[in-house]
Amino acid sequence: MTNKILSGRVCLITGSSRGIGLGIARVFADNGAIVILHGRDKATLGQSLAILPESPKHNYIVADLNELEGSKKLTERLIRLHAKLDVLVHSAGILGPKTPLAAYPQKDWDEVIRVNLTVPFLLTQEVLPLLRKGDHPSVIFISSGVGRVGRADWGAYAVSKFGVEGLTQVWADELRGENIRVNAVNPGGTRTQMRAAAYPEEDPMILPTPEDVAPVFVWLARADTNISGQSLEARDWIGRDPAS
Ligand SMILES: NC(=O)c1ccc[n+]([C@@H]2O[C@H](COP(=O)([O-])OP(=O)(O)OC[C@H]3O[C@@H](n4cnc5c(N)ncnc54)[C@H](OP(=O)(O)O)[C@@H]3O)[C@@H](O)[C@H]2O)c1
């Protein structure tokens, strides 16, 4: 058996039924990882699982992260599948309405903050015992350009991503002594349903695909990468070999 850079690494990628999460999952699987996909729809997840290289060795978990106890359900199912976790990628996210704050509905605010920020905090907390059993574990949050510089009409989405940047730094500092690495990645504009909803007039073919932006995630997922508390740009890594 060839020794690939993520061989045997157990990787949970939330929001991997499609989009960036699925792109990361495909590239992780290509590099030897054991992948757990996640999303809300069983049929979609079944189709996504089927396109992963060596699909029988991977699995999926259905859980709605906007439901109370959604992240707990995800963790309980994960524990039934694996005794350890090496890599956790928080890719599940929602855009919410592109509306000025003056008219932003509280219901949407609550949902966006919950799915994009509160759940990544809770899920990290809940899977920590499994990460502690992992091999040089790595937690990867997904940020955004509007999580670094605020922009009109991006409302709770932008605020949630500023929160994700802070969450990354606090977790990184707290887990440094345990050698659990925590970093954030801004994928940059990527060809997905979320991007199309945010920029309906844009030609999606000018954008990188989810697989194109995956190399930085592979590099962070490796057992021998040592950085923590950093915020990286996936664009800087397009076309680079994460094995080198
Ligand atoms: N695309 C971009 O240009 C871009 C740029 C910067 C940052 N990002 C960030 O990258 C991440 C992935 O975005 P994407 O573009 O790949 O989005 P996407 O294509 O809309 O995919 C979102 C994923 O999140 C899952 N999801 C959404 N709500 C959920 C919920 N309540 N419970 C469980 N799963 C849920 C979806 O699963 P189901 O709907 O199948 O349940 C899907 O797998 C997000 O954090 C996003 O903010 C994207």
The ligand as an SDF file (V2000), in Angstrom:
LIG
                    3D

 48 52  0  0  0  0  0  0  0  0999 V2000
  -18.0840   29.6480   -1.6710 N   0  0  0  0  0  0  0  0  0  0  0  0
  -17.3890   30.7170   -1.3690 C   0  0  0  0  0  0  0  0  0  0  0  0
  -17.0390   31.5460   -2.2380 O   0  0  0  0  0  0  0  0  0  0  0  0
  -16.9840   30.9690    0.0740 C   0  0  0  0  0  0  0  0  0  0  0  0
  -16.1560   32.0830    0.3330 C   0  0  0  0  0  0  0  0  0  0  0  0
  -15.7570   32.3130    1.6600 C   0  0  0  0  0  0  0  0  0  0  0  0
  -16.1630   31.4400    2.6650 C   0  0  0  0  0  0  0  0  0  0  0  0
  -16.9690   30.3720    2.3600 N   0  0  0  0  0  0  0  0  0  0  0  0
  -17.3480   29.4870    3.4720 C   0  0  0  0  0  0  0  0  0  0  0  0
  -17.0360   28.1470    3.0910 O   0  0  0  0  0  0  0  0  0  0  0  0
  -17.9290   27.2370    3.7600 C   0  0  0  0  0  0  0  0  0  0  0  0
  -18.5810   26.3300    2.7340 C   0  0  0  0  0  0  0  0  0  0  0  0
  -19.3480   27.1440    1.8600 O   0  0  0  0  0  0  0  0  0  0  0  0
  -19.8810   26.6230    0.4410 P   0  0  0  0  0  0  0  0  0  0  0  0
  -19.6990   27.7290   -0.5110 O   0  0  0  0  0  0  0  0  0  0  0  0
  -19.3250   25.2800    0.1770 O   0  0  0  0  0  0  0  0  0  0  0  0
  -21.4500   26.5240    0.7720 O   0  0  0  0  0  0  0  0  0  0  0  0
  -22.5880   25.5710    0.1730 P   0  0  0  0  0  0  0  0  0  0  0  0
  -22.2400   25.1050   -1.1950 O   0  0  0  0  0  0  0  0  0  0  0  0
  -23.8480   26.3230    0.3710 O   0  0  0  0  0  0  0  0  0  0  0  0
  -22.5440   24.2990    1.1420 O   0  0  0  0  0  0  0  0  0  0  0  0
  -22.9000   24.4590    2.4930 C   0  0  0  0  0  0  0  0  0  0  0  0
  -22.7900   23.1380    3.2180 C   0  0  0  0  0  0  0  0  0  0  0  0
  -23.2230   23.3800    4.5690 O   0  0  0  0  0  0  0  0  0  0  0  0
  -24.2590   22.4520    4.8970 C   0  0  0  0  0  0  0  0  0  0  0  0
  -25.2380   23.0660    5.7960 N   0  0  0  0  0  0  0  0  0  0  0  0
  -25.8770   24.2560    5.6590 C   0  0  0  0  0  0  0  0  0  0  0  0
  -26.7330   24.4420    6.6810 N   0  0  0  0  0  0  0  0  0  0  0  0
  -26.6480   23.3610    7.4920 C   0  0  0  0  0  0  0  0  0  0  0  0
  -27.2760   22.9630    8.6920 C   0  0  0  0  0  0  0  0  0  0  0  0
  -28.2240   23.7020    9.2860 N   0  0  0  0  0  0  0  0  0  0  0  0
  -26.9400   21.7720    9.2430 N   0  0  0  0  0  0  0  0  0  0  0  0
  -26.0190   20.9890    8.6440 C   0  0  0  0  0  0  0  0  0  0  0  0
  -25.3750   21.3070    7.5060 N   0  0  0  0  0  0  0  0  0  0  0  0
  -25.6820   22.4750    6.9270 C   0  0  0  0  0  0  0  0  0  0  0  0
  -24.8960   22.0870    3.5520 C   0  0  0  0  0  0  0  0  0  0  0  0
  -25.5020   20.8110    3.6600 O   0  0  0  0  0  0  0  0  0  0  0  0
  -27.0220   20.4580    3.2030 P   0  0  0  0  0  0  0  0  0  0  0  0
  -27.6470   21.6980    2.6390 O   0  0  0  0  0  0  0  0  0  0  0  0
  -26.8690   19.3480    2.2150 O   0  0  0  0  0  0  0  0  0  0  0  0
  -27.6380   20.0070    4.4800 O   0  0  0  0  0  0  0  0  0  0  0  0
  -23.6760   22.0480    2.6320 C   0  0  0  0  0  0  0  0  0  0  0  0
  -23.0180   20.8070    2.7470 O   0  0  0  0  0  0  0  0  0  0  0  0
  -18.9200   28.1050    4.5290 C   0  0  0  0  0  0  0  0  0  0  0  0
  -18.5020   28.2070    5.8690 O   0  0  0  0  0  0  0  0  0  0  0  0
  -18.8070   29.4570    3.8250 C   0  0  0  0  0  0  0  0  0  0  0  0
  -19.1620   30.5060    4.6920 O   0  0  0  0  0  0  0  0  0  0  0  0
  -17.3820   30.1320    1.1020 C   0  0  0  0  0  0  0  0  0  0  0  0
  1  2  1  0
  2  3  2  0
  2  4  1  0
  4  5  1  0
  4 48  2  0
  5  6  2  0
  6  7  1  0
  7  8  2  0
  8  9  1  0
  8 48  1  0
  9 10  1  0
  9 46  1  0
 10 11  1  0
 11 12  1  0
 11 44  1  0
 12 13  1  0
 13 14  1  0
 14 15  2  0
 14 16  1  0
 14 17  1  0
 17 18  1  0
 18 19  2  0
 18 20  1  0
 18 21  1  0
 21 22  1  0
 22 23  1  0
 23 24  1  0
 23 42  1  0
 24 25  1  0
 25 26  1  0
 25 36  1  0
 26 27  1  0
 26 35  1  0
 27 28  2  0
 28 29  1  0
 29 30  1  0
 29 35  2  0
 30 31  1  0
 30 32  2  0
 32 33  1  0
 33 34  2  0
 34 35  1  0
 36 37  1  0
 36 42  1  0
 37 38  1  0
 38 39  2  0
 38 40  1  0
 38 41  1  0
 42 43  1  0
 44 45  1  0
 44 46  1  0
 46 47  1  0
M  CHG  2   8   1  16  -1
M  END
$$$$
